Structures are given as C-alpha cells and as structure tokens.
Amino acid sequence: MVTLDDVAAIALALPESVESLAKRGGTRVWTVGGKSFAWERPFSKADLKRFGDTPPPEGPIVAITCADLGEKEAVLAEHRPGFFTIPHFDGYAAVLVALPAVHLEALRESLVDGWLARAPRPLADAYLAGR
C-alpha cells in the first residue's frame, strides 16, 4: 500500500521541493517555488455528507495540482485506480488520490506533473532537459 511517506519521498526527490505542515489542521503540504503542488486532504464533515450512503474512498487522501482543468479531466477520464474528485474541487485544477488504491507509478507521474505545473519555468525546463 502506498503511504504518505511514499508521497513525501517522491515529492522531495523533485528539485527544490519543500515539505511543511499546513497552518490549519497540521496536514502535510509539498511546495516548489512557494506554491503547493500536493497536500494531504482529509475529508471535511461537508465532504462526507455529500457522499451520502456511498462510502467515501479510504484514506489517506492527497490532492495533487494539474496544469489546468483540461489536464484534470484527462486524468479523471483515464479511470486510474485511486484518482477521483469531489464537488468541493469543481472548477479547481487538482485531483484527489486515495493512497490505498493508487499504483505507485501513477502516483509518481501525477506528482511530477503537479510539480511541473507549479515549479518556476526555468526550474521545470531544466528538470525536463535532464530527464
């Protein structure tokens, strides 16, 4: 099973990534250039209420940014295990990932894409050139 420590290891292996704790809730957040590209995202009471009788995905849950809404829709259209969204994220370029259901390589790919979406352009370009 993929864990938050796996998320941290992948995220922190990317250039200039930093892990911190959110001011509210103390959850883990990964940033580059001062911008969040992934964060731990537990469900709020409102989120859980919206699931109704449907059981919510098991956690931990991580949110990962996408370059834009088109990329988000493309990621969700692939129906990869663990990837989903909730109404709170409508109109926001990020997907949610249920760590117990995700494959490690799919998580790694999504974290890199999220990092590329938030990294300063020269840093992202240098990373891509070195791949």
C-alpha positions in Angstrom: 0.0 0.0 0.0 1.2 3.5 -0.9 1.7 5.8 2.2 2.1 9.5 2.9 5.8 8.7 3.4 5.9 7.4 -0.2 4.3 10.7 -1.3 6.9 12.6 0.7 9.8 10.6 -0.8 8.7 11.2 -4.4 7.8 14.9 -3.8 11.0 15.7 -2.0 13.1 14.0 -4.7 12.0 16.7 -7.1 14.2 19.8 -7.3 13.7 22.5 -4.7 10.6 20.8 -3.2 9.8 21.5 0.4 7.6 19.8 2.9 5.7 21.8 5.6 2.7 21.5 7.8 -0.5 23.4 6.9 -1.3 26.2 9.4 -4.8 24.8 9.7 -5.0 21.2 10.6 -1.3 20.4 10.6 -1.5 18.3 7.5 1.5 17.8 5.2 2.0 20.1 2.2 4.6 19.9 -0.6 5.6 23.1 -2.4 8.0 24.3 -5.0 8.8 28.0 -5.5 6.4 28.8 -2.7 3.4 27.1 -4.5 1.7 24.0 -3.3 1.7 21.1 -5.7 0.4 18.4 -3.4 -1.1 18.2 0.0 -2.8 15.8 2.4 -6.5 16.3 2.1 -8.7 14.6 4.7 -12.5 14.8 4.1 -14.4 17.5 5.9 -17.8 16.9 7.5 -19.4 18.6 4.5 -17.4 16.3 2.1 -18.6 13.2 4.0 -22.2 14.4 4.0 -22.1 14.8 0.2 -21.1 11.1 -0.2 -24.5 10.2 1.4 -24.9 6.5 1.5 -21.9 5.9 -0.7 -18.8 5.1 1.3 -16.0 7.6 0.7 -12.7 6.4 -0.7 -10.4 5.1 2.1 -7.6 7.4 3.1 -5.2 8.8 3.4 -6.1 11.2 0.6 -3.7 13.5 -1.2 -4.6 16.4 -3.5 -2.3 17.0 -6.5 -2.4 20.0 -8.8 -2.9 19.8 -12.5 -1.7 22.2 -15.1 -5.3 23.2 -15.9 -8.9 21.9 -15.9 -8.3 20.1 -19.2 -5.5 18.1 -17.7 -7.7 17.3 -14.7 -10.4 16.0 -16.9 -7.9 13.9 -18.9 -6.5 12.4 -15.7 -10.0 11.5 -14.4 -11.1 10.2 -17.9 -8.3 7.5 -17.6 -10.2 6.0 -14.6 -6.9 5.0 -12.9 -7.3 3.3 -9.6 -7.3 5.8 -6.7 -7.9 9.0 -8.7 -11.1 10.9 -8.2 -12.6 14.3 -7.4 -15.4 15.7 -5.2 -17.8 18.7 -5.6 -15.5 20.9 -3.5 -12.9 20.6 -6.2 -15.3 21.5 -9.1 -13.6 24.2 -11.2 -10.2 23.7 -9.4 -7.3 22.2 -11.3 -6.4 19.4 -8.9 -7.3 15.7 -8.4 -7.6 13.6 -5.3 -5.8 10.4 -4.8 -6.8 7.7 -2.4 -3.4 6.2 -1.4 -4.7 2.7 -0.6 -6.0 2.3 -4.1 -3.3 4.0 -6.2 -0.4 2.4 -8.0 3.0 3.8 -7.1 4.0 4.7 -10.6 0.7 6.5 -11.3 1.2 8.5 -8.1 4.8 9.3 -9.1 3.6 10.5 -12.6 0.9 12.7 -11.1 3.2 14.2 -8.5 5.8 15.1 -11.2 3.0 16.6 -13.3 1.8 18.6 -10.3 5.3 19.7 -9.6 5.8 20.8 -13.2 2.6 22.8 -13.1 3.8 24.8 -10.1 7.6 25.0 -10.5 9.2 28.2 -11.8 9.6 27.8 -15.6 13.4 27.8 -15.6 13.5 25.0 -13.0 10.8 22.9 -14.8 12.7 23.4 -18.1 16.0 22.3 -16.5 14.3 19.2 -15.0 12.7 18.2 -18.3 16.0 18.7 -20.1 17.8 16.4 -17.6 15.3 13.5 -17.9 
